[in-house]
């Protein structure tokens, strides 16, 4: 185990590469264990608040973040260079996410309340059985570098875990420690004012603190958004625990985008410009960035590529988030353009040597000669355009691509390629039609996940059913009425959808 030394933790200005004033210190083993112990003690009290109490807590957190909007955006912009407009939108999404999960909790359908009254069956007498989903216990959440708000301390993993009734301990990302600390303070004050138990939301800093956190026996699940290598490292730690626990990782995604000949013919320029906007937004540091675009060979596809090249020349690209991402982007894209059969379509102007700025890049390759480098994830403003001549070549490329969070299909007005839709659907968690995959709506029907290596589970990290990750089923058999949770009583105080003797009742 790495020794923890309470070393200062400072963010870096991505525009210059200069370190900012330290805003936190790495936590010691004893400190992490104390924070987790407090979270474990809070678990039964948080569950006892009930759905109404937790919905009120979530709404209080949304209001607190909104009240601190200007301070939060200023600190986050200094550490990430993502810009006030992008960060303002992210904060709006984050506040909405808390309000959204308050609605999910108030609805109550997520607990899957099921009642089977005692009575005769073809198998013989049946006991009274009542089942619902209950909190799993304290959850460790890892903040993501590219979303200092929506996927970090106040992000979707935190919101859904709290909504489920679990205390949360967040491991702050080193790219934005000041933002993490400020947001934690805002949320903690709001939780105290709203009557939440101490330990409802904890925060730790440092890589070694992460090891201590995920191996602590009181932690019952881990939510992670980050690199495949980082996810594997955490999985290795979790597999070494005496008690296995669920790990929900969003890890790596190429997000293929397919343009048919008809779509290219009808709106090639629009698609090319939109592709570049999707690739370069937030400097391409989005898990849903379309990193592999499949465009038909011939004049129709040429129009798409030409429009993309033109748009790339005027794209405004903010710096990358940190030195590791910056160095990986430079090294990996250099290998890409040296790979066999790869040609550079367009790149942005030389950004200079200050900070973590990079030039955006579009490369192209023929589908018949595609190298392995085309299937790598380039975390930054780069994408590979594959030119295909037939449906067979298109499918052959897709067969080689790793599974992803999304796939996008641009179709002509009269096209109905059901076979292609089926093929893409086997490989991803979300299909996007005639649009672009960046931007993930928070909603009841959303699914943000996908087969390995996009994620390592069947669950989503965005949307109402994200709450399911942090719940477990529990059945009560012949339980006295006064020992049942409200959701399973004959006349619940807070109405909710329930299945009674096999029949779904939307409200009672």
N, C-alpha and C positions, 0 to 999 in steps of 0.2 A: 504494500500500500504506500502511495506517495505521501511524504510528510507534508502536512499543511502548516504554513508559517505565518499566516495572517499578512501576506504580502499585499501591497496596494493593488487595486484594480482600476485601471484608467482606460477610457475610450480613446479613440484616435480620430482626428479630423480627416475624413477621406479626401478632402480637397488638397491637403498639404502633406499628409502622412505624419503630422506632428501629434505627439501624445497630448491629451487633454489633462486637466487637473484630476487626480485620482478621486473617485466618488464612492469607493467601497474598499473593503479588504476581503481577502479570501478567508473563508470560515474554517476553523479548526474542526477536527474530528468531534471533539466534545461539544462544540457549538451546533454542529449539524445534528448530532444525536439528541441534543436538548430540544431543538426545533421540531424534530420528528416526534419526540416524546410528547411535546405539547400538542402536536397535531393529532396524535392518537388519543389523547385525553379529550380533545374537542369532538371527536367523531360521534359519540353517542348523543351529545348535546345538540350537535348540528342536525342529526337525524330527528331528534325529538322536536325540533322546531316545526316539523311537518311541512307539507307542500306550501301552504299559505305563508308560513314564516320564511321559507327559503325564497319564494317568489318575491317577497318584500325585500329581502337582502339583495337579491340580484338587481332589483330596480334601484335600490339605494346606491349600488356600485356604479350603475350607469349614470346616475345624477352626479355623483362625485367626480367621475372622469370628465364629464361635460363641464363642470364648474372649474376644473383645473386645465381646461383645453389649451390656453395660451402658453402656460408654463411647460406642459408636456410636449407640445409641438416644438417649442424652442430648444429644449434639451435634446429631443430626439433628432432634430435636424442637425444639430452640432455634431452628433455622434454618427449619423448615417448618411448625411448629405442627400437624403431622398427628396427633400424639398417640402415646403410648407403645404402646398396643394395636395401632394400625395399623402403626406402624413395626416393632414386634416381629414381627408377622406377615410384613411385607415382608422382614425380615432372615431369618426362617425360610425363606421362599421362595427367597431369594438363596443361602443355604447349600445348600438342596436342589438348586438349579439347578446348582451346581458338582458336586455328587455325581451328579446325573443325567447331565451331560455326561461325567463320568468313566465311567459305565456305557456311554454311547453309544460312546466311544472304545474301551473294552475290547471291546465287541461287534464292532466293525470293519466292520459292514455298510455304514456310511456311505461308505467309500472306493470302493465299487462295483467291487471287484476282479474283473477279467474276463480269462480266459486262452483264447486260441485257438491250440492247438498247430499246428505246421507240418504240412502234409499236402495231399493232392489235394482240389480243389473243382471244380465245374462250370466255374469261370472259369479253371482252371489251378492250378498249385501255389501254396499259401499260405505266407507266411513265418510264423514264430513271432511272435505278437502278444500283448502283455500290457498291460493298461490299468488305471489306477486314478486316483482323485482325490488331488491333492497340495496342500500349502499354497500360498496365493496370494502371501503376503508380508506385510509390516507393515500393520496395519489401524488406521485412525483411528476412534475411537468418540466420539460426542457424548453427554454425559450429559443426561438429561431433567429438567425442573424438577419434575415431579409424582411422580417415583419416585427419591428420593435414593440408593436402593440397587439395586433390581431392574432399573432401566434407566439406571444411571449407572456409576460406576467399577467396581463388582463385578457389573454387570448381565449380562443375557443376551447382548448383543453381545460383551462382553468374554469371557464364559465360552465361547461357541461359537467365537470366533476363536482363543482359546488352545487349545481342544480340537482345532481343525483343525491346529494347529501353527504359528500365526502370532503374533509379538509384537504388542502392542497399545499405542497411545498414546491416552489418553483426554483429551478437552477437557472440563474440569470445567464444570458449569453454575454460573452466578453466583448462583443462589438458595441453594446449599448448599456453599460452598467449604470450610468447616471439615469437614464430613462427608466431602467428596471427599478432602481431604488426609489425614484420619485413616485412612480406609479404604485409601487407597493405601499409607500407611506400614505398616499391618497386613499387607496382601497382599505388599508388597515384601519385608518381613522373612520371611514364610513362603516366598516363592519362593527367596530366598537360602538359607534353611535346607534347602530341598528340593533344592538343586543346580541350579536354573534359571539360565540364562545372564543376565548383567547386560543390562538393556535389554528384558527380557521384558515388563515393564509400565511405561509412562511416563505422566506426567500433566502437562498444561499448563493455564494459566489465561489468560483474556482473549480478547476478540473478535478482535483482530488476530492473536493466536496461532493462532486457528482458521484464518484465511486462510493463514498460513504453513504450517500443518499439512497442509491438504488439497491445497495446491499443491506440496508437497515431492515430488520425483520418486521417492523411496523408498517413499512410501505407495502401496499397491496396491488399497485398497478403503476405503470409508467407510460406517459404520453410524450412523444418525441417528434419533432420536425427538424430534419437536417440531412446531412450527407449519409450515403450508404455506409461509408467507413465508420462514421460516428455511431450509426445505428448498430452495426455489427459489434463494435466495442462494448456498447451497453448490453446487447444481447448476451455476449460472453460473460459479463459480470452477473447478469440475472441467472444464467444457466448454472453459475457456480453457487447460487444461494441454496441453502438446505430446503427452503420452500419456494418452488417456482411461482412466478407471478406473471400476469399478462403484460406484454410490451406492445404498445401500439405506435408503430413507427411509420412516418411518411418519409421516404428515403431517397428515391431517385426517379426521374421521369423524363422521357424524350418527347412525348406528346406529338405523334405524327399528324401531319396535316395533309390531306389528299385533295387535289384539285382535279376534277375531271375535265376532259377536253371541252365538253359543252359549257361548263362553268367558266373556263378560261376564255372561251370564245365570247361569251355573253358579258363578262365583267372582269376581264383579266387585269386591267389597270387598278381597279378597286381592290381586288384580292392582293395584288402585289404590294400596294401601299399599306393595306391593313396588316399584312404579314409582318412588315418591317415595324409598324407601330407596336405590334404584339411582342416582337423579338427584342426591341430596344427599350420599351417601357420599364422603368425602374432598373435600367441598365441590364435588362435580361435576367435579373436575379429573382425570378419567379418560378415556382415549381411547376407551373402550368405553361411555361413558355414553349411555343411550338419549335422544337429544335431540329425537326426533320420535316421538310416540305416536299411532297411528291407531286411534281408538275409534269404534264405531258410534254414529250418532245414535239417539235414542229412549231409553226407560226403562232398557234394559240398560246402555247406555253411560253414562247419567247416574249409575248406581251406581258405576261405575269412577271417574268424575270427582269425585264427592262424597267417595269414600274417599280419593282422592289429595289433595283439598283439606284434608280433616281431618288427614291424616298430615303434610302440609306445615306445618301450624300448630304441631306439636310436634317437628319435626325439629331435631336439633342439628347445626349447621353450623360447622365450623372456619373460620378465616380463609383467604383465598386466599393463594397462595404469595409473590407479589411485586407491586410497584406496577404493572408493565405489565399483568399479568393483571387486577388490581383495576380499573384505569382502563378497560381494554377491556370488562370485564364490565358496569360501570356504564353506559358509553356505548352499548354494543350492545343491552343489554336495554331501555334507555330508548327506543331506536329501534324495537325490537320492539313494545312496547306502544303506540307511536304509529302503527304500520303499519295500513293499511286492513283492516278486518275482524277485527282481533285484539282479544281481550278478556282481561283478567286474571282467571284463575280464583281464584288465591290467591297470597299472598306471605307471607313470614315477617315477624316484627316488625322495626322499625327497629333495626339493629345498632349505631347510634352512629357516631361519626366516628373512633374510635381504630383504628389499624392498617388491616388489609386485610379486615375483616369485611364481609359483604354479606348481604342478605336473599335467601333462595331464592325462585324464581318459577315458577309454572305459568301459561301463557297458552293460550288456545284460539282456534280459527278454524274456519270452515266449509270443507269440502273444495272446494266449488264456487267459493269466493272466496279461495283461499289466496294470500298475497302472497309475494314473493321472500324477505322477511325470515324466513319460517318455515323456510327451508332452510339458514340459516346455522348454523355451529357456535358455540354459546355456552359457552365454556370456564369452567364454574362451575355452580352449582346451579340451573340453569334448563332448562326443557323446554317444547315446544309440543305441545299436544294437538289433533289434527285430527279433526273429527267428519265421518264419511262416511256416505252413505245407500245406497250400492250398491257392488257389486264393481267396476263401471266407475269410480266415483269413487275408490275405493281404489287401483286400478291407475294412474289418471291422476296421483294424488299421487306414487306411487312412481316413475313415469316422470320426474317433475320433480326428484326427490331425487338428490343426488350419490351415487356409489358409496361404500360404507362397509366398515369392518372386519367388522361384524356386522349381522345382521337377526334380530329375535326375533318368534316367532309363537305367540300364545296361542290354543289351540284348545279346542273342546268335546270331550267324551269320545269322541264317535262321529264326529268330523269327519276327513275325509281329503282335504284340498284340494290335490291334487298339482299343479294348474296354478299355484296361488299359491306353493307351495314352489319350483317351477321358476322363476317370475318373480323371487322374492327371491334365489334362488341365483345368478342371473346378475349380481347387483349387489353381492355381498359375498364375504368369505372364510370366514365361519363363520355357520351357521344355528343359532339357539338356540330350542328348543321348550319352551313352558310354564315359562319361567324368566326370568332377566335376564342381560344380557351382561357386566356388570361382574364382574371376577374371571376371570383367564385361567390355566387350569391348565397347568403345565409337564408335558408328556407326549410320548409318541411320536407320537400321532395329532393333536396340536394344530396348528392353523394360525392364525396371527395376522398377517393381511395382507388385501389386497383390491385391487380395481381402483382406478385413479387417481380421485380424489385421496387415497384412503385410504393408498395406498403407490404407489411408482413401479416396483415389480418384481413378479414372480410368486412371490417367496419369503416365508417366514415369519420373524418375529423371535423367536418363542417356540416351544419344542418341539424335538425331535431334529433335524428337517431344517433348522433355523436354521443348522446347521453348513455346509450346502451353499453358503451365500453366500460363504464364505471359502476355497473350494477351486477348483481348476481341473483338467481332465483332462490326463493325460500318458500316452502310449503308448510302450512299449519294443518295438522290432522286432529279432528275432534277437539279443537281448542276452545276453552271457555270464552264467551263473548267479550269479557272485560280484558282479555289478554290479546285480542286481535288488534292489528293496526286499523285505523279508521277506514282505509280503503277496502278492507275485507269484511267490515261489519255489515249486518243486514240493512242498516239505514245509515250510510256514511254521511257525516256532517258536510263534507265537501264533495259534491257530486262529481262523478267521473265515468268514463266508458268502462264497462265490465262485461265479461262473458260469464253468464250464469247458467249452469246445467247445459252448456254447449251453445247457448244462444247469446249473440252479442247485443248488449243494451247500451246505447250511446250515452244515456244519462239516466240517473235515478235520484 
